[in-house]
Amino acid sequence: MAPQALLGRLSRFPVSVVVTVVAGVLVVSARMAHAEPDFPHHPPVACLALVAVALTTVLAERSLGSLRTLVIGVGAPALAVLGTLATVSIGAAFGEAHAEFAVGQPLFAPSIVAAALLGAATAAMPTQHRWRTRTALWTVVLTLVLFAGHGSDLARALATLLGTAAGVVVVRRASSPETRTTRDAVRARTLVVSALIALGAGTLVTLVVPDPDGVLSVFVDAMSDRSVVVVGVLLLCAAWLVHRGRPAGFALATGVLVVLTVVLVDVFVIEPMRSDAVHWQGLGLDALEWQVTLLGAWLVPAAVLLAVLGLHGRLVRKRFRAAGPCRDDLVEMLRDGDAGTLGHMGTWRGNATWTHPGGLGAVAYRVRGDVALTVSDPACAAADRAAVLAAFTAFCERNGWVPAFTSVHEPVREILVAEGWSALPVGVESVLDVTAFDLRGKKRQDLRTASNRADREGVRDEWTTFGALDDTRRAEVEAICTRWAADRRLPEMGFTLGGFRELDDPDVRLMLAVAPDGHVTAVTSWLPVYEHGTLTGYTLDVMRRGEDGMPGVMEFLIARTALRARDAGLTTISLSGTPLAAHAGAGSLVARGSMLLARVLEPVYGFRSLQRFKEKFGARHEPLWIVVPTALHVPRVARALASAYVPGLRPKHLWALRQAHRGTAASRS
């Protein structure tokens, strides 16, 4: 980048430049050892605080502008420090113990500025990121207030509150009804996980913060340092497992909280009463405050325990009620709504159906582990798509599942990405406009050749359904499909790739290649595509060629289907999606990864060959995406996808894949 361009870009963020320079000077100077009052002898913590100030200033200035960032970054901490000073002074005047302890302590810390700016910047974030960031920020802030209890911790909490409020006023973002619904649905889980993190991290904080004086810092008085570490680590592990919806997390949290509650009750209630250490001294402020502190020390973990048990029971009930699929509802909404070209795949066995409480639409999904994989776009009207997506997300959150919208088209991706979701390419769909389709032109030479050969050899096409076939034809179709699957070195893929059992559906049409003697030599199946109650086209699913099928028989069947669709007044046929085919909208790194995986699986599944085959028809390419809440969910979703597509994958199949690569290399040489 040219120096002039760099200077021009930096001039757009003057506050960030100044703050970064000042923070850098403080980091390399001796003053950094006293930059964070809670850690006066820990320079690394002070460095982290200054780095946080610089980063949050950059974030806020990009989101809110320079002037607003400067006003909030100076005004919110200043008001917070003044408010804390007034609170401490008034409390000390009345003899409040924590206030007396805070008198004379430094109230300002660089992290106060960082907390205020981050709270303000969240107002400009997408919904998903905004609530996750605020939850994490307030969990940290309140943990320090309750366990460390220093004056600067209270000032940090006030600055966070003021900064968040200022950001809301500045941005004035109005939450949509579906956003509020989603937020209400995930609130219980979020609060429980945050409470577990606060308890776990708070107990650990008391070991490193000098002179902890928070109302919950008395935890350490009931346990040894080693016990404090064990309890803190176990609670953090439980929070992580509960966040992922694992039953082990609820069991671990319950066990630790039961033990912790019993120990605290014994130390602070039972033991003092046994030793006659409890004496009534009236309701003076000191006595009342101390009793409330001791009572809270064991009531807080007890309350969190009840919340954990309540959330677990709620999730179990919700999962039980959500277990039953409802195919009829989905079929009806597929016909009346706009589910796209892949919608009918949601009716296949193995999928469950969720319907919107208000009847706006339905979503077909399949649960693998703790991930709910949807089957393409929701079945609903385009105007209701955002509301259906938000409500299904809330449904998944209540059940402890990570929602993963799989093989969705661009409109769904746009809605979710605007809310802060992460989108990754998973393939390309080839869609053919049949209104002007014919076999003329150089690009369709292969299609003409296949059609002419079929006419010469007496091969005819037959448009039918599986239910209309006699027993002999059914056996022939089954033999072709099962032989193809048996020849694969790896198990036949499923989920959004159909097989023989998906042919037995009255809504699915078959296009068969029939030899002159009447036996079937090739099979294709076509899924219906509806839009607002009208049949608009078909989507190709199964393509199977018998041993005696003529060369080019698939080109012949697809071309004849396109001509039939055109003559019937339909608009499009889809050649379905090609998994792992990179497209223009994909990032370079992800595209290279998809191409690499497609190359690895090519000897068995032939994804690249399939894409080259579809190029013959001159169809347009539409990208297919998988959209997940955050990029951190990608590994879990990838494992779920592998389990859904190839549920019977075993180590022996990987060895077979290696042998297939060796065989391919040998044939080339």
C-alpha positions, 0 to 999 in steps of 0.5 A: 500500500502506498504511503499516501493511501495509508495516511489517508486511511489512518486519517479517517480514524484519528482517535484510534491512532492517538489512543494506539500511540499512547497505549504503546508508549505506556506499555513500554514505559515503567508506568504500565506496572500501575496501569491496572489498580486491581493488579498493581504487581502484574505488568502483563495484565496492565499490558492486556488492559491497554491493548484492549483499550486500543482494540475497542477504540478501533472497533467503536470508531469504525462503528460509531464515528470519531466524535461519538467514540471520543465522547463515550470513551471520555464521558462514560468512564468519567461519569462512572468514576464520579458515580463510584466515588459518590457511592463509596463516600456515602456508603463509608459515611453510613459505615458500610464495610465494603465502602469503607474498604474501597475508600482510598483505592484508585477508582480508574483503570484503563479497562474501564474505558475498554468496557465502556467502548465495547458496550457502546460498539455492540449496538452497531453489531449484527444481532448474533454478535451483539448479544453474545458480546454483551453476555460475555462482557457483562459476565466478566464485569459482574464476576469482578464486582461480586468476587474482587469487589474493588472500587475500580470494579464498580466503576467498570460496571457503571461505565459498561452500563453507561457505554451500552446505553449511549450506544443504543441511543446513538445507533437507535437500532429497532429490534424486529419481533423475530429478533426479540423472540429469538432473544427470549428463547435463548435467555434461560440457557444464556443465563445459566451458562453465564452464572456457571462461568461467573461462579467458576471464574470468580472463585479463581479470581479470588486467588489472583486478585489482591485483597478480594472484597466482593460479596461472594469472595467469602467462598475462599474462606470455606475452601483451601486454595487447591479446592478453589482451583478444582471447583473453579475448573469443574464449573467452567467445564460444566458451563462449556458442556451445558452450552453445548447441550451435553447431559454430562454438563448438567450432571457435572454442574449439579454435582459440583453445586450440590457439594459446594452448597452443602460445604458453604451451609456447613461452614457458614450456618451449621458450624457457627450454630454448633459452636455457639458463635452466633450471637444476636447483636441487633440489626445494626448495619454491620451485623445485617450486612455480614448476615446477608453476605453469609446468606448469599454465599450459599444461596447463590450456588443453590439458586444456580443449582435450581436454575441448572435443574430447571433448564435440564428438565425444560430441555428434556421436555422440549426434546420429547415433544419435538421428536415426532416428524410431521411430513403431511404439514411439510408437503402442504407447505411445500406446495403452497410456499416457496421452498426452492428446488431442493425442498421436496428432499425434506420429505424423505425418511430420516428427517423431522419437520418443525412447523412455525407456531403461527403456521407461517412455514415449516423446516425439515431437519435432521439432528446429528449429535447436537447439530440440527441440519436443515434440508435446504430452504424453509417451506414458506412464503418469501415474505415470511422467510426471516420470521421462520428462520428466527423461530426455528433458530429459537426452537434449536436453542431451546433443545440445545442444538446448533442450527446449521442451515444446509444447502440453502440459496442466496436469499436465506444466506443474505438474511442470516449473514445480516444477523451476524451468521457465518456462511460457507459454500458447499456446492453449486446447483445447475438450473436449466431454463426450459422455456427456450430449451432445444437441441440446436447449437454447437454447445448441445452437440452431445445431447443431439448425438445421444438423442439420435442414437437412442432413436436409431437403436429403438431406445425410448423414454418413459415418463411414469411413477414408481407406483405405476410400474408392474412388478417386473419393471420395479425389479429391474429398477431396483436391480439397477439402483442396488447394483450401482450402490454395490459397486461403490467402494464407500457407502452410498451417500444420503441426506440430500442425495436420494436412492432407491427407497426415495423413488416410492413416492407418488409425487416423484416422477421417473424418466426411464430408458426402455430398450426395444425388448421392453426392459429398463436400461437407465433410471432418473427420478425427478422431484416436484418444485412448487411455487405458490401452489403451482408446479413450476418444474422438477429437480433431478435426483437419482441417475442410475445406468444399467450395464447394458445402457447405451453411451449417452443414455443420461444425456438422452433422458435429461434432454427428453425431460427438459423438452417434456417440461417445456411442452407442459408449460413449466419454467425450469428443471434443476440438475440438483446440487453438486457437492463440494463444487467451488463457486465464485462467491466462495473465499479462496481458502474455502474454495481450495479446501472444497476442491481438495476434498472433491479430488480426494473423493473423486475415485468413489463419488465422482463429484468433479465428473458430475459437475463436468457432465452438467456443463453439457446442458448450459444451465446457470449456476446457483451457489449453495451455502451452509450457514452457521451461527459462528465460525467456531461451530464449523468443526462440529457442523462438519462432523454432523454433515459427515455423519448425515451424508455417510452414516455407515463410514468405517475405517475399512472404507478409508482403506478402500478409498486409498486403494481406489486412488492407487487404482486410478493412478495405475490406470493413468500410468 
